[in-house]
Amino acid sequence: MTYKIKYTRSSAQDIRNMKEYILRTFKYRELGERFTEKMKVATSKLKTFPKGYGTIDFQYRGYDIYLKPYRTYLFFYIVDEANATVTILRVLQDGMNWKFILKRWLEEKQ
């Protein structure tokens, strides 16, 4: 089975913020564009085996949240088997206090 990848507004904004940081800091557009492509490639691998990563102790709307590390980034996502969809909830950097950020974000979404 092949899953469709969807992004929440928050995860899309996370990626945009990281790209803008790269553009502001390094002033090199190609580096920013490559970053966006790398993020797409990382998530596209979830199309075939999304449950290959572990879950964390949080749920989103009744779904277990999975964590996929990629380089220095952490992808948080859910898998909807009935609709064959993977939804990327957030993309954070591994040095962030991701448990606090995710808990606060989930509280806002309820």
Secondary structure as GFF3:
##gff-version 3
##sequence-region A 1 110
A	DSSP	beta_strand	4	7	.	.	.	ID=ss1
A	DSSP	alpha_helix	9	26	.	.	.	ID=ss2
A	DSSP	alpha_helix	29	44	.	.	.	ID=ss3
A	DSSP	three_ten_helix	45	47	.	.	.	ID=ss4
A	DSSP	three_ten_helix	50	52	.	.	.	ID=ss5
A	DSSP	beta_strand	55	60	.	.	.	ID=ss6
A	DSSP	beta_strand	63	70	.	.	.	ID=ss7
A	DSSP	beta_strand	73	80	.	.	.	ID=ss8
A	DSSP	beta_strand	85	93	.	.	.	ID=ss9
A	DSSP	alpha_helix	98	109	.	.	.	ID=ss10
###
